[in-house]
Amino acid sequence: MSDNELGTFLRSRREALTPAQAGLPAGTRRRTPGLRRAELATLAGISVEYLTRLEQGRDRNPSAQVLGALADALQLTLRDRMVLRRYAKEADGGDPLICAAAPPLGRDTRPAVRAVLDRLEPAPAVVLNWIGDVLDRTTGYERLFGPLGLFDADRPNVVRHHFTDPRARRAHPAWDRVADQLVAELRHEAPLRDPYVAELAEELTVTAGAEFADRFADLSVTPRRSGSRRVDHPEAGPLDLLHETLALPDDGQRVLVHLPADEATAAALDRLTGLRPGGLRAVGRAG
């Protein structure tokens, strides 16, 4: 096994990406059909000398921002981005599955919170911790977001899903606005310098690239406790939803409740949850 898997991986992906795929002129006198180091370095915003050190294994500690920029420039798939991140972690001598010591990250809900969820049925409602892990949910929430792939993961996380699953992008016409909100919550709802946030941010900087990293670096966006969302659901069709957030600060958790904004959405959610008409009533928009 090579002791320079990170460098070998970067070089192989560079040589596999043609100039045309990268939006560059093919030029003449190419020794390889792939990109030159100078071309990739320019696309990623790093120096040729630094890229050379990475490919040759003389630098084994690139930042998440550099990895994300290289992944964007190389047009890597999500699977390849995860491989790139793993190689970088291993090259630096770290274990990508271990997070630094920190206060316990809540992964369970109290019985009283579970009872609240029961009373919110059939409304789509979910309990999240401060990094967006799904801790508990109503059946209405599962039937709403299950077909979008949220629960395909062993540990469902709404931030990771929104940035890395193409089904989330297709389902949200206002994908950018939802992304802004999710990153604002990640930045502002967590304890200061929380290592779990840092770990998720490092992961998504690589796997989602600039779309996540630029938002995470922007401190001006603050989360909103209420709002609206349009979802183009693969089974229920277009849904106009209002959402309210109920904070559980002592638990480091929050309850997010979705409600129909109009009668058409209420009827569609009734069909989705298998209820007779009237199971959910439209709330209507304020003002």
C-alpha positions as a Markdown table, in Angstrom:
| # | Residue | x | y | z |
|---|---|---|---|---|
| 1 | Met | 0.0 | 0.0 | 0.0 |
| 2 | Ser | 1.3 | 3.5 | -0.9 |
| 3 | Asp | 2.4 | 5.7 | 2.0 |
| 4 | Asn | 1.2 | 8.7 | -0.1 |
| 5 | Glu | -2.4 | 7.9 | -0.8 |
| 6 | Leu | -3.5 | 11.5 | -0.5 |
| 7 | Gly | -1.0 | 12.7 | -3.1 |
| 8 | Thr | -1.7 | 9.7 | -5.4 |
| 9 | Phe | -5.4 | 10.3 | -5.2 |
| 10 | Leu | -5.0 | 14.0 | -6.1 |
| 11 | Arg | -2.7 | 13.3 | -9.0 |
| 12 | Ser | -4.9 | 10.6 | -10.4 |
| 13 | Arg | -8.0 | 12.8 | -10.3 |
| 14 | Arg | -6.1 | 15.7 | -11.8 |
| 15 | Glu | -4.9 | 13.5 | -14.7 |
| 16 | Ala | -8.5 | 12.2 | -15.2 |
| 17 | Leu | -10.1 | 15.6 | -15.6 |
| 18 | Thr | -9.8 | 17.0 | -19.1 |
| 19 | Pro | -9.4 | 20.7 | -19.8 |
| 20 | Ala | -12.8 | 20.7 | -21.6 |
| 21 | Gln | -14.5 | 19.3 | -18.5 |
| 22 | Ala | -12.9 | 22.1 | -16.4 |
| 23 | Gly | -13.9 | 24.8 | -18.9 |
| 24 | Leu | -10.3 | 25.4 | -20.1 |
| 25 | Pro | -8.9 | 25.4 | -23.6 |
| 26 | Ala | -7.2 | 22.2 | -24.6 |
| 27 | Gly | -4.0 | 23.9 | -25.9 |
| 28 | Thr | -1.2 | 22.0 | -27.6 |
| 29 | Arg | 1.8 | 19.9 | -26.6 |
| 30 | Arg | 0.1 | 18.1 | -23.7 |
| 31 | Arg | 1.8 | 15.1 | -22.3 |
| 32 | Thr | -1.4 | 14.0 | -20.6 |
| 33 | Pro | -5.1 | 14.5 | -21.4 |
| 34 | Gly | -5.7 | 15.7 | -17.9 |
| 35 | Leu | -5.0 | 19.0 | -16.2 |
| 36 | Arg | -1.6 | 20.4 | -15.7 |
| 37 | Arg | -0.6 | 21.2 | -12.1 |
| 38 | Ala | -0.7 | 24.9 | -12.9 |
| 39 | Glu | -4.2 | 24.7 | -14.2 |
| 40 | Leu | -5.5 | 22.9 | -11.1 |
| 41 | Ala | -3.7 | 25.2 | -8.8 |
| 42 | Thr | -5.3 | 28.2 | -10.5 |
| 43 | Leu | -8.8 | 26.7 | -10.4 |
| 44 | Ala | -8.3 | 25.8 | -6.6 |
| 45 | Gly | -6.7 | 29.2 | -5.7 |
| 46 | Ile | -3.5 | 27.7 | -4.4 |
| 47 | Ser | 0.1 | 27.8 | -5.5 |
| 48 | Val | 1.7 | 25.3 | -7.9 |
| 49 | Glu | 4.5 | 24.7 | -5.4 |
| 50 | Tyr | 2.0 | 23.8 | -2.7 |
| 51 | Leu | 0.0 | 21.5 | -5.0 |
| 52 | Thr | 3.3 | 19.8 | -5.9 |
| 53 | Arg | 4.2 | 19.2 | -2.3 |
| 54 | Leu | 0.7 | 17.7 | -1.7 |
| 55 | Glu | 1.0 | 15.4 | -4.7 |
| 56 | Gln | 4.5 | 14.3 | -3.7 |
| 57 | Gly | 3.6 | 13.7 | -0.1 |
| 58 | Arg | 5.9 | 16.4 | 1.2 |
| 59 | Asp | 2.9 | 18.2 | 2.8 |
| 60 | Arg | 0.4 | 16.0 | 4.5 |
| 61 | Asn | -1.6 | 18.5 | 6.5 |
| 62 | Pro | -3.8 | 20.5 | 4.1 |
| 63 | Ser | -6.6 | 22.5 | 5.6 |
| 64 | Ala | -10.3 | 21.7 | 5.1 |
| 65 | Gln | -10.6 | 24.8 | 3.0 |
| 66 | Val | -7.8 | 23.7 | 0.6 |
| 67 | Leu | -9.3 | 20.2 | 0.3 |
| 68 | Gly | -12.7 | 21.7 | -0.4 |
| 69 | Ala | -11.3 | 24.0 | -3.1 |
| 70 | Leu | -9.4 | 21.1 | -4.7 |
| 71 | Ala | -12.5 | 18.9 | -4.6 |
| 72 | Asp | -14.5 | 21.7 | -6.2 |
| 73 | Ala | -11.9 | 22.3 | -8.9 |
| 74 | Leu | -11.6 | 18.5 | -9.6 |
| 75 | Gln | -15.4 | 18.2 | -9.7 |
| 76 | Leu | -15.3 | 15.3 | -7.3 |
| 77 | Thr | -18.4 | 13.2 | -6.5 |
| 78 | Leu | -19.5 | 13.1 | -2.9 |
| 79 | Arg | -18.0 | 9.6 | -2.6 |
| 80 | Asp | -14.6 | 10.8 | -3.8 |
| 81 | Arg | -14.8 | 13.9 | -1.5 |
| 82 | Met | -15.3 | 11.5 | 1.4 |
| 83 | Val | -12.3 | 9.4 | 0.2 |
| 84 | Leu | -10.2 | 12.6 | -0.1 |
| 85 | Arg | -11.1 | 13.6 | 3.4 |
| 86 | Arg | -10.2 | 10.2 | 4.8 |
| 87 | Tyr | -6.8 | 10.1 | 3.1 |
| 88 | Ala | -6.1 | 13.6 | 4.5 |
| 89 | Lys | -7.0 | 12.5 | 8.0 |
| 90 | Glu | -4.9 | 9.4 | 7.8 |
| 91 | Ala | -2.0 | 11.2 | 6.3 |
| 92 | Asp | -2.0 | 13.6 | 9.2 |
| 93 | Gly | -2.1 | 10.7 | 11.7 |
| 94 | Gly | -5.6 | 11.3 | 12.9 |
| 95 | Asp | -8.7 | 9.1 | 13.0 |
| 96 | Pro | -11.5 | 10.7 | 11.0 |
| 97 | Leu | -14.1 | 9.0 | 13.2 |
| 98 | Ile | -13.0 | 10.4 | 16.5 |
| 99 | Cys | -14.1 | 13.8 | 17.7 |
| 100 | Ala | -12.2 | 15.8 | 20.3 |
| 101 | Ala | -13.3 | 15.5 | 23.9 |
| 102 | Ala | -16.3 | 17.7 | 24.6 |
| 103 | Pro | -19.4 | 18.0 | 26.7 |
| 104 | Pro | -21.8 | 15.3 | 25.9 |
| 105 | Leu | -23.7 | 15.9 | 22.7 |
| 106 | Gly | -27.4 | 15.1 | 23.3 |
| 107 | Arg | -28.6 | 12.1 | 21.3 |
| 108 | Asp | -31.7 | 11.2 | 23.3 |
| 109 | Thr | -34.9 | 13.0 | 24.1 |
| 110 | Arg | -36.5 | 13.3 | 27.5 |
| 111 | Pro | -39.8 | 11.4 | 28.0 |
| 112 | Ala | -41.7 | 14.7 | 28.3 |
| 113 | Val | -40.3 | 15.9 | 25.0 |
| 114 | Arg | -41.4 | 12.6 | 23.4 |
| 115 | Ala | -44.9 | 13.1 | 24.8 |
| 116 | Val | -45.0 | 16.6 | 23.2 |
| 117 | Leu | -44.1 | 14.9 | 19.8 |
| 118 | Asp | -46.9 | 12.4 | 20.3 |
| 119 | Arg | -49.4 | 15.3 | 20.8 |
| 120 | Leu | -48.1 | 17.1 | 17.7 |
| 121 | Glu | -49.0 | 14.1 | 15.5 |
| 122 | Pro | -49.8 | 14.2 | 12.6 |
| 123 | Ala | -47.9 | 17.4 | 12.1 |
| 124 | Pro | -44.3 | 16.9 | 10.8 |
| 125 | Ala | -42.1 | 17.7 | 13.9 |
| 126 | Val | -38.6 | 16.8 | 14.8 |
| 127 | Val | -36.2 | 17.1 | 17.7 |
| 128 | Leu | -32.7 | 18.2 | 16.7 |
| 129 | Asn | -29.5 | 18.7 | 18.7 |
| 130 | Trp | -27.3 | 21.7 | 18.0 |
| 131 | Ile | -25.4 | 20.2 | 15.1 |
| 132 | Gly | -28.7 | 19.1 | 13.3 |
| 133 | Asp | -28.7 | 15.4 | 14.2 |
| 134 | Val | -32.3 | 14.0 | 14.2 |
| 135 | Leu | -33.0 | 12.6 | 17.7 |
| 136 | Asp | -36.7 | 11.9 | 17.4 |
| 137 | Arg | -39.6 | 12.7 | 15.1 |
| 138 | Thr | -43.3 | 12.3 | 14.5 |
| 139 | Thr | -44.5 | 9.9 | 11.8 |
| 140 | Gly | -45.7 | 12.9 | 9.9 |
| 141 | Tyr | -42.1 | 14.2 | 9.7 |
| 142 | Glu | -40.8 | 10.8 | 8.7 |
| 143 | Arg | -43.3 | 10.5 | 5.9 |
| 144 | Leu | -42.6 | 14.1 | 4.7 |
| 145 | Phe | -38.8 | 13.8 | 4.7 |
| 146 | Gly | -38.2 | 10.1 | 4.3 |
| 147 | Pro | -38.8 | 10.1 | 0.6 |
| 148 | Leu | -36.2 | 12.8 | 0.3 |
| 149 | Gly | -33.5 | 10.5 | 1.7 |
| 150 | Leu | -33.0 | 12.0 | 5.1 |
| 151 | Phe | -33.3 | 8.7 | 6.9 |
| 152 | Asp | -31.1 | 6.7 | 4.6 |
| 153 | Ala | -28.1 | 7.6 | 6.8 |
| 154 | Asp | -27.4 | 5.7 | 10.0 |
| 155 | Arg | -27.3 | 9.0 | 11.9 |
| 156 | Pro | -29.6 | 11.4 | 10.0 |
| 157 | Asn | -28.4 | 15.0 | 10.1 |
| 158 | Val | -30.4 | 17.8 | 8.4 |
| 159 | Val | -27.4 | 19.9 | 7.6 |
| 160 | Arg | -25.4 | 17.1 | 6.0 |
| 161 | His | -28.4 | 15.9 | 4.1 |
| 162 | His | -29.2 | 19.4 | 2.7 |
| 163 | Phe | -25.7 | 20.0 | 1.4 |
| 164 | Thr | -24.8 | 16.5 | 0.1 |
| 165 | Asp | -28.0 | 14.8 | -1.1 |
| 166 | Pro | -29.1 | 15.8 | -4.5 |
| 167 | Arg | -32.7 | 14.9 | -3.6 |
| 168 | Ala | -32.7 | 17.8 | -1.0 |
| 169 | Arg | -31.6 | 20.2 | -3.8 |
| 170 | Arg | -34.4 | 19.0 | -6.1 |
| 171 | Ala | -37.0 | 19.2 | -3.4 |
| 172 | His | -36.3 | 22.8 | -2.3 |
| 173 | Pro | -36.8 | 25.5 | -4.9 |
| 174 | Ala | -35.3 | 28.0 | -2.4 |
| 175 | Trp | -32.4 | 25.7 | -1.6 |
| 176 | Asp | -30.0 | 28.6 | -0.9 |
| 177 | Arg | -32.3 | 30.2 | 1.6 |
| 178 | Val | -32.7 | 26.9 | 3.5 |
| 179 | Ala | -29.0 | 26.4 | 3.4 |
| 180 | Asp | -28.4 | 29.9 | 4.9 |
| 181 | Gln | -30.8 | 29.1 | 7.7 |
| 182 | Leu | -29.2 | 25.7 | 8.5 |
| 183 | Val | -25.7 | 27.1 | 8.6 |
| 184 | Ala | -26.8 | 30.1 | 10.7 |
| 185 | Glu | -28.3 | 27.6 | 13.3 |
| 186 | Leu | -25.1 | 25.6 | 13.2 |
| 187 | Arg | -23.0 | 28.6 | 13.9 |
| 188 | His | -25.1 | 30.4 | 16.5 |
| 189 | Glu | -27.0 | 27.7 | 18.4 |
| 190 | Ala | -24.0 | 25.7 | 19.4 |
| 191 | Pro | -21.7 | 26.2 | 22.4 |
| 192 | Leu | -18.7 | 28.5 | 21.7 |
| 193 | Arg | -15.8 | 26.7 | 20.0 |
| 194 | Asp | -17.7 | 23.4 | 20.1 |
| 195 | Pro | -15.6 | 20.5 | 18.7 |
| 196 | Tyr | -18.7 | 18.7 | 17.3 |
| 197 | Val | -19.5 | 21.8 | 15.2 |
| 198 | Ala | -15.9 | 22.1 | 14.1 |
| 199 | Glu | -15.8 | 18.4 | 13.1 |
| 200 | Leu | -19.0 | 18.7 | 11.0 |
| 201 | Ala | -17.9 | 22.0 | 9.5 |
| 202 | Glu | -14.5 | 20.4 | 8.5 |
| 203 | Glu | -16.3 | 17.5 | 7.0 |
| 204 | Leu | -18.8 | 19.6 | 4.9 |
| 205 | Thr | -16.1 | 22.0 | 3.9 |
| 206 | Val | -14.6 | 19.1 | 2.0 |
| 207 | Thr | -17.7 | 17.2 | 1.0 |
| 208 | Ala | -19.9 | 20.2 | 0.0 |
| 209 | Gly | -17.1 | 22.7 | -0.8 |
| 210 | Ala | -17.6 | 26.4 | -1.2 |
| 211 | Glu | -21.3 | 26.3 | -0.9 |
| 212 | Phe | -20.9 | 25.3 | 2.7 |
| 213 | Ala | -17.6 | 26.9 | 3.5 |
| 214 | Asp | -18.6 | 30.4 | 2.3 |
| 215 | Arg | -21.7 | 30.3 | 4.4 |
| 216 | Phe | -19.9 | 29.1 | 7.5 |
| 217 | Ala | -17.4 | 31.9 | 7.2 |
| 218 | Asp | -20.2 | 34.5 | 7.1 |
| 219 | Leu | -21.1 | 35.7 | 10.6 |
| 220 | Ser | -23.7 | 38.2 | 9.5 |
| 221 | Val | -26.5 | 35.6 | 8.9 |
| 222 | Thr | -28.5 | 34.8 | 12.1 |
| 223 | Pro | -31.1 | 32.1 | 12.5 |
| 224 | Arg | -34.8 | 32.7 | 12.5 |
| 225 | Arg | -37.2 | 30.9 | 14.9 |
| 226 | Ser | -40.0 | 30.9 | 12.4 |
| 227 | Gly | -40.5 | 31.1 | 8.6 |
| 228 | Ser | -41.8 | 29.4 | 5.6 |
| 229 | Arg | -40.6 | 26.7 | 3.2 |
| 230 | Arg | -41.7 | 25.4 | -0.2 |
| 231 | Val | -41.1 | 21.7 | -0.7 |
| 232 | Asp | -41.6 | 19.9 | -4.1 |
| 233 | His | -42.3 | 16.5 | -2.7 |
| 234 | Pro | -41.9 | 13.4 | -4.9 |
| 235 | Glu | -45.1 | 11.9 | -3.6 |
| 236 | Ala | -47.3 | 14.7 | -2.3 |
| 237 | Gly | -46.4 | 17.4 | -4.9 |
| 238 | Pro | -45.8 | 21.0 | -4.1 |
| 239 | Leu | -46.2 | 21.9 | -0.4 |
| 240 | Asp | -46.2 | 25.3 | 1.3 |
| 241 | Leu | -45.1 | 24.9 | 4.9 |
| 242 | Leu | -44.7 | 27.2 | 7.8 |
| 243 | His | -42.3 | 26.3 | 10.5 |
| 244 | Glu | -41.8 | 27.2 | 14.2 |
| 245 | Thr | -38.8 | 26.4 | 16.4 |
| 246 | Leu | -39.2 | 25.6 | 20.1 |
| 247 | Ala | -35.9 | 25.9 | 22.0 |
| 248 | Leu | -34.9 | 23.4 | 24.7 |
| 249 | Pro | -31.7 | 25.2 | 25.9 |
| 250 | Asp | -31.1 | 23.0 | 28.9 |
| 251 | Asp | -30.9 | 20.0 | 26.6 |
| 252 | Gly | -29.0 | 21.6 | 23.8 |
| 253 | Gln | -32.0 | 20.7 | 21.6 |
| 254 | Arg | -34.8 | 22.2 | 19.6 |
| 255 | Val | -38.2 | 21.1 | 18.3 |
| 256 | Leu | -38.9 | 22.1 | 14.7 |
| 257 | Val | -42.6 | 21.9 | 13.7 |
| 258 | His | -43.9 | 22.2 | 10.2 |
| 259 | Leu | -47.5 | 23.2 | 9.5 |
| 260 | Pro | -49.5 | 23.6 | 6.3 |
| 261 | Ala | -49.8 | 27.2 | 5.1 |
| 262 | Asp | -52.8 | 26.6 | 2.9 |
| 263 | Glu | -55.7 | 24.1 | 2.4 |
| 264 | Ala | -54.0 | 22.4 | -0.6 |
| 265 | Thr | -50.9 | 21.6 | 1.5 |
| 266 | Ala | -53.1 | 20.4 | 4.4 |
| 267 | Ala | -54.9 | 18.0 | 2.1 |
| 268 | Ala | -51.6 | 16.8 | 0.6 |
| 269 | Leu | -50.2 | 16.1 | 4.0 |
| 270 | Asp | -53.3 | 14.3 | 5.0 |
| 271 | Arg | -52.9 | 12.0 | 2.0 |
| 272 | Leu | -49.2 | 11.6 | 2.7 |
| 273 | Thr | -49.9 | 10.5 | 6.3 |
| 274 | Gly | -52.9 | 8.4 | 5.4 |
| 275 | Leu | -55.4 | 10.5 | 7.3 |
| 276 | Arg | -58.9 | 11.4 | 6.4 |
| 277 | Pro | -59.4 | 15.1 | 5.3 |
| 278 | Gly | -59.1 | 17.5 | 8.2 |
| 279 | Gly | -56.3 | 15.8 | 10.0 |
| 280 | Leu | -54.3 | 18.9 | 9.6 |
| 281 | Arg | -55.7 | 22.4 | 9.3 |
| 282 | Ala | -54.1 | 25.2 | 7.3 |
| 283 | Val | -52.5 | 27.9 | 9.5 |
| 284 | Gly | -52.3 | 30.6 | 7.0 |
| 285 | Arg | -49.6 | 33.3 | 6.8 |
| 286 | Ala | -49.4 | 36.2 | 9.2 |
| 287 | Gly | -50.2 | 39.6 | 7.9 |
